[in-house]
Amino acid sequence: MDDVVVSGGGPAGAMAALILARAGAKVRVFERARFPRHKLCGDTLNPGALAVLARHLDCAPLLAHSDPIHGMLITGPGGVSVRGIYGPGLAGCAITRSVLDAWLLHHAAGAGAQVEEGVSVKGAAWSEGRVSGVLLGRRDGGEAAHSGRMVIAADGRRSTLAFSRGLARQPARPRRWAIGQYFTGVEGRETVGEMHVRQGHYIGVAPIPAGLTNVCVVVPHAAGATAFGPPAELIGSRLTADPVLRHRFAAARAQGDPVVLGPMAVDTAAAGEPGLLLAGDAAGFIDPMTGDGLRLALQGGELAAAVTLAVLAGELSPAAAHVELARRRHAAFAAKWRFNRTLRSLVTSPHGVVGAAVLARAVPSVFASVIRYAGDC
């Protein structure tokens, strides 16, 4: 039996495994993919996310494979444009998830966590009124149980553990889909992330290393609605029609196939249950337009690890661990959750988009402050 079983080797799971293994716990990580692997994301770490990483690791080798991000550019209807800089001495970085995730999981393994890639967690093992491990998929199609004193579900937005235990659901609203693709030859690349808010959709643009530009179009798509067509055509049509972006992408070339993710929003009823803790996107997912998803995931991994260590030390009952985690997550994230949901509601409403554009034109300093807060500065 392991002390801790972590389902998912992404940022939240790897961070939790790193902290636990360094503390002497016997940790095993099961990850269904094999790293490095591509994942749809904005490919940026804001200053807050880098601060979390720096609490545990020397980030210099990671930064050597990244480009700096000094703030955000937000544009809206009617030619509104607001640029916000994080501030003196503050910067995020642009780095692909294939590089970041492999780097972080490598450090978790180096700290002593046993990492098994290409292994799917199919569900939770249950005994004596609590989660007591995980069920792993076998090559013959069956399942095999693997025991752990505690289990951390960090297996993403569509968490097998969270959904199978009835802890997570996809709300009826909002139902938004993200379509992402890389491009080369984009004009006007700067050291800022970009968010272009339009009526009915928004477009995220981020410069990343090797001359690539990450483009992510987020559109609403209700259940039962007509399919929105080929993803590459959707991205192309939005860029071509956009008054700010069409000239910059006129000579751009798509690299690789687009990736589609959705519906994005996931609500959770709790931070876990007896024996099981949720971390990262498995603990809930809000549209990532604020660019702070990786900071929330990394810090969520920290919080899950701290509560787990209290259980292993005998300071906290496994039956009460998820309640304590919920308390700590609320204290750490409640204000940011409200902020993110407010922005999500704003861009969902046509009147909200117009009103925000008017405010940005009249008082641009308000949105510059919003950018700094979104960057967890």
C-alpha positions, 0 to 999 in steps of 0.5 A: 500500500502507498501512503498516497495515490495521485491520479493525474500527472499534470501541474496539480498532481505533480506539485502535490506528488513533489511536496509529499515525496519530499516530506517522506511519503510513499507516493505513486502517480498514475498518468494516462498519457505519456509525457511530453504531450500536448494539451490545449492551454494558453501556454502561459504562467502568470507571475502568481504561478511562477511564485508558487513554483519558486516556493519549491523549485529552481525555476531558472532551467524552466525559464531558459525554455520560455519567453517573458510575458510582461502583462496583458492587452485587452481589446473590445468592441468599438476599438477599445484597447487597454494594455496593462503591465504587471509592474516593476520586477514582475513578469510571467512566462510563455512556455508550452504545456508539453515542456512545463508538465514534463519538467514538473513531473520529472522533478516529482519523480526526482523527489521520490514519487513513483510515476507510472505513465500510460496507466488509466484510473477507471474509478475509486476503490472503496472500503470501510466507508471511505475511498481506499485506493483506485481501480486501474484499467488492465490490458485485458479490459478488467480492473485492478485495485491499487491501495492508498491511505489517501487518494488525490484526484488531479486528473483534469477537467473531466476527472474520472474520479470526481465524476464517478463519485458524483462530486462533479458535474457540467452545468447547463450554463455556461456551455462554452468550447475552446478551439486552439491552434498554433501559428507561425508568421504572425505580425506584431508579436509582443511580450504580452498576452492578449484577450480580444473580447467580442460579441459572442466570443473571445480570442486569446493570443499568446506569443510562445517560444520558437516563433509560435503564436498560441491562438484560442477561440472560445465560443458558446455552444448550447446542448443540441445546437448545430455543430460549429463545423470544422475547427480550423475553419472556425478559427480561420473565420474568426481571425479573418473577420476580426478588425484587430487581428485579420491583418496580423494573421494575413500571412500566418500559417497554421502548425498542426491540427486544432485542438477542441475542448468543451464544454469547459465549465465544471462545478463541484459539490465538494473538495472530495470525500472521505479518503479522496481529495480533489486538486487542479481542474478536477476540483472545478473549472471556470473559463480560463479567460483570466489566464490564472488557471495554472496558478490555481492548479499549482496552488491547489496541488499545494493545498491538497498536499498540505492536508494529506500530510496532516492526515499522514501525521495523525493530525487530521482524520481521513474522513474529515480531510476533504472538509479541511481542504474545502475550508483552505481552498475557500480561504485561498481562492474565493475572491478570485473565483468571484472575480473570474465568474464576474468576468465570465458573466460580463463577456457572456452578455452582449450588454455587458461587453458594450458596457465594459467597452464604454468603461474601458474607454472612459477609465482605462486605469480600471482595466489596467488594475484588473489585468494586474489582479488577473495576473496574481501580482 
